[in-house]
């Protein structure tokens, strides 16, 4: 392999790596990786029963919304 080709490939990889590092640091600075709800949500549902209960509650809420929406629309 030609030494010039190695230099070009090395330069390109360093350039692309620098862009990736700059993008990562920009994301950290702007809070792109902050997930404040993740840990709070993880502790809400400690076991499978709590998770199933939460799913049932959500389904009930959606059913009530659908029922209210259906009652509001009354064609003549």
C-alpha positions in Angstrom: 0.0 0.0 0.0 1.2 3.4 -0.8 2.3 5.7 2.1 0.3 8.6 0.6 -2.8 6.4 0.7 -2.2 5.5 4.3 -1.8 9.2 5.1 -5.0 10.1 3.4 -7.0 7.4 5.1 -5.5 8.3 8.5 -6.3 12.0 7.9 -9.9 11.2 6.9 -10.5 9.0 9.9 -9.1 11.6 12.3 -11.3 14.2 10.6 -14.4 12.1 10.8 -13.6 11.1 14.4 -13.2 14.8 15.3 -16.6 15.6 13.8 -18.1 12.8 15.8 -16.4 13.9 19.0 -17.6 17.5 18.4 -21.2 16.4 17.8 -21.1 14.3 21.0 -19.7 17.1 23.1 -22.3 19.5 21.6 -25.1 17.0 22.5 -23.8 16.8 26.1 -23.6 20.6 26.4 -27.2 21.0 25.1 -28.7 18.3 27.3 -29.5 15.8 24.5 -28.7 12.9 26.7 -30.6 14.0 29.8 -33.5 11.8 30.6 -34.9 13.0 33.9 -38.0 10.8 33.6 -36.2 7.5 33.0 -35.2 6.9 36.6 -38.6 8.1 38.0 -40.5 5.9 35.6 -38.3 2.9 36.4 -39.2 3.1 40.1 -42.9 3.4 39.5 -43.3 -0.1 38.3 -41.1 -2.3 40.5 -42.7 -5.6 39.6 -44.9 -7.2 37.0 -48.2 -6.7 38.9 -47.6 -3.0 39.2 -46.9 -2.8 35.4 -50.0 -4.8 34.6 -52.1 -2.5 36.8 -50.7 0.5 35.1 -51.5 -0.9 31.7 -55.1 -1.6 32.8 -55.5 1.9 34.2 -54.2 3.4 30.9 -56.6 1.2 28.9 -59.5 2.3 31.1 -58.6 6.0 30.6 -58.5 5.5 26.8 -61.9 3.7 26.9 -63.4 6.5 28.8 -62.0 9.1 26.3 -63.3 7.0 23.4 -66.8 6.8 25.1 -66.9 10.5 25.7 -65.9 11.3 22.2 -68.5 8.9 20.8 -71.2 10.5 23.0 -70.3 14.0 21.9 -70.8 13.2 18.2 -74.5 12.7 17.5 -75.5 13.0 13.9 -79.0 14.2 13.2 
